[in-house]
C-alpha cells in the first residue's frame, strides 16, 4: 500500500513538473508582440514633416531627428501637443497620441 502511494506521488510530481516546463517552452516559442507604430506630424513654420514612430519611443530621439532635419539647434526649438509642452522623456503612448496627430514646433526667440 505504501509503495503505491509513493508511486502515485512521484507520478503527480513528474507530470506537474512537465506541465510547468511545457508552459515555459510554449511561452518562449511565441514571437514577441510587435511594437505599435503611429504616424505623427511635426508642424513648423516651414511646413510639416510626417514621421512613423513607435508608440513607446521617447520624444527625445524624435526631437533630435527633427532638429537635424531642419538644421536647427534642438535648444532653440519648443515642441507642444494640444497646447501643452512635450517632455522629451515622454512617449506618444504617454500622451495618448494616435495616427495623424500633430506636434507644433516653435523656434524660441533669443
PyMOL commands that set and color helices and strands:
alter all, ss='L'
color gray80, all
select helices_A, chain A and resi 2-29+59-70+74-76
alter helices_A, ss='H'
color red, helices_A
select strands_A, chain A and resi 37-44+47-54+77-81+84-85+101-107
alter strands_A, ss='S'
color yellow, strands_A
deselect
rebuild
show_as cartoon
